[in-house]
Amino acid sequence: MTISTKKTLLIVSYVVSIITGVIFIFGIITIPLSVFLFMGGTKMRDMTNLSDTEFEKTLTSKLNLGWAIYILIVTFPFGICALLPYVTDSVKSNINDNEKSEISQGITELDLLFEKKEKGVITKEEYEKLKQKILDKMDNK
């Protein structure tokens, strides 16, 4: 996820938290929630004004993550926008690597199976059954 995308998500969380805070201010019980939404939303907005290197450093702050979680809980589902910038790209990368590995393994199994069929080690019917099992296994992952 690019830095500009992360900043855009924080702007969305800022806007939603301010709007929700204004709505909450009309309820006596929810006034404290609105005050914290204003504070958290303002923190998210301030982060978007930082340079890219400063922005990346502030994403490691547990205090900022706490504000993002608070906004997430109070304004769900829009609060997800405040939390998404904290999700690292490495998680996505690891998932993609695992999927690629599983697909590669399935292709290797299919190649070996084809060779066995061509050499006459297994019949065409056995080949078709085993091939379908491998393809089904690849689809389920």
C-alpha positions as CSV (number, residue, x, y, z in Angstrom):
1,M,0.0,0.0,0.0
2,T,1.5,3.3,-1.0
3,I,2.0,6.2,1.4
4,S,-0.5,8.4,-0.4
5,T,-3.1,5.6,-0.1
6,K,-2.4,5.3,3.6
7,K,-2.8,9.1,4.0
8,T,-6.0,9.1,2.1
9,L,-7.4,6.4,4.4
10,L,-6.4,8.5,7.4
11,I,-8.3,11.5,5.9
12,V,-11.4,9.4,5.5
13,S,-11.1,8.2,9.1
14,Y,-10.7,11.9,10.2
15,V,-13.8,13.0,8.3
16,V,-15.9,10.1,9.6
17,S,-14.7,10.6,13.2
18,I,-15.5,14.3,13.1
19,I,-19.0,13.6,11.6
20,T,-19.7,10.9,14.1
21,G,-18.4,13.1,16.9
22,V,-20.8,15.9,15.9
23,I,-23.7,13.4,15.9
24,F,-22.6,12.0,19.3
25,I,-22.4,15.5,20.8
26,F,-26.2,15.6,20.8
27,G,-26.4,12.8,23.3
28,I,-25.5,13.4,26.9
29,I,-24.1,9.9,27.4
30,T,-22.1,10.0,24.2
31,I,-20.4,13.4,24.7
32,P,-17.2,11.8,26.0
33,L,-17.1,9.6,22.9
34,S,-17.4,12.6,20.7
35,V,-14.6,14.4,22.5
36,F,-12.2,11.4,22.0
37,L,-13.4,11.1,18.4
38,F,-12.4,14.8,17.8
39,M,-9.0,14.1,19.4
40,G,-8.4,10.9,17.5
41,G,-9.6,12.3,14.2
42,T,-7.4,15.4,14.5
43,K,-4.4,13.1,15.3
44,M,-5.2,11.2,12.0
45,R,-5.4,14.4,10.1
46,D,-2.2,15.8,11.5
47,M,-0.4,12.6,10.5
48,T,-1.3,13.2,6.8
49,N,0.5,16.6,6.9
50,L,3.8,14.9,7.7
51,S,6.6,14.2,5.2
52,D,6.6,10.6,4.0
53,T,9.6,9.6,6.2
54,E,8.0,11.2,9.3
55,F,4.7,9.6,8.4
56,E,6.3,6.1,8.3
57,K,7.9,6.7,11.7
58,T,4.6,7.7,13.3
59,L,2.9,4.5,12.0
60,T,5.1,2.7,14.5
61,S,3.7,4.7,17.4
62,K,1.5,2.7,19.7
63,L,-0.3,5.9,20.7
64,N,-1.4,6.5,17.1
65,L,-2.4,2.9,16.7
66,G,-4.5,3.3,19.9
67,W,-6.3,6.2,18.3
68,A,-6.9,4.2,15.1
69,I,-8.3,1.3,17.2
70,Y,-10.6,3.7,19.1
71,I,-11.9,5.2,15.9
72,L,-12.4,1.7,14.5
73,I,-14.5,0.6,17.5
74,V,-16.6,3.7,17.7
75,T,-17.2,4.3,14.0
76,F,-17.2,0.8,12.7
77,P,-17.1,0.0,9.7
78,F,-15.6,3.3,8.6
79,G,-13.0,3.1,11.4
80,I,-11.3,0.4,9.3
81,C,-9.8,3.3,7.3
82,A,-7.9,4.4,10.3
83,L,-6.5,1.0,10.9
84,L,-5.6,-0.1,7.3
85,P,-2.4,2.1,7.1
86,Y,-1.0,0.1,10.0
87,V,-1.3,-3.2,8.1
88,T,2.1,-3.9,6.6
89,D,2.6,-4.8,3.0
90,S,4.7,-7.8,4.1
91,V,1.6,-9.6,5.3
92,K,0.2,-9.5,1.8
93,S,3.6,-10.4,0.3
94,N,3.8,-13.5,2.6
95,I,0.4,-14.6,1.6
96,N,1.2,-14.3,-2.1
97,D,4.4,-16.2,-1.7
98,N,2.6,-19.1,0.1
99,E,0.0,-19.2,-2.7
100,K,2.6,-19.1,-5.4
101,S,4.5,-22.0,-3.6
102,E,1.3,-24.1,-3.4
103,I,0.5,-23.5,-7.1
104,S,4.0,-24.3,-8.1
105,Q,3.9,-27.5,-6.1
106,G,0.6,-28.5,-7.8
107,I,2.1,-27.9,-11.2
108,T,5.1,-30.0,-10.4
109,E,2.8,-32.8,-9.2
110,L,0.9,-32.5,-12.5
111,D,4.1,-32.7,-14.5
112,L,5.2,-35.8,-12.7
113,L,1.8,-37.4,-13.1
114,F,1.9,-36.7,-16.9
115,E,5.3,-38.3,-17.2
116,K,4.0,-41.4,-15.4
117,K,1.1,-41.6,-17.8
118,E,3.4,-41.1,-20.9
119,K,5.7,-43.9,-19.6
120,G,2.8,-46.2,-19.1
121,V,3.3,-46.4,-15.3
122,I,-0.4,-45.4,-14.8
123,T,-3.4,-45.7,-17.1
124,K,-5.2,-42.8,-18.7
125,E,-8.1,-43.3,-16.3
126,E,-5.8,-43.2,-13.2
127,Y,-4.1,-40.2,-14.6
128,E,-7.4,-38.3,-15.0
129,K,-8.5,-39.2,-11.5
130,L,-5.2,-38.2,-9.9
131,K,-5.1,-35.0,-12.0
132,Q,-8.5,-34.0,-10.8
133,K,-7.5,-34.6,-7.2
134,I,-4.5,-32.3,-7.6
135,L,-6.6,-29.6,-9.4
136,D,-9.3,-29.8,-6.7
137,K,-6.6,-29.5,-4.0
138,M,-5.2,-26.4,-5.7
139,D,-8.6,-24.9,-6.0
140,N,-9.3,-25.4,-2.3
141,K,-6.2,-23.5,-1.2
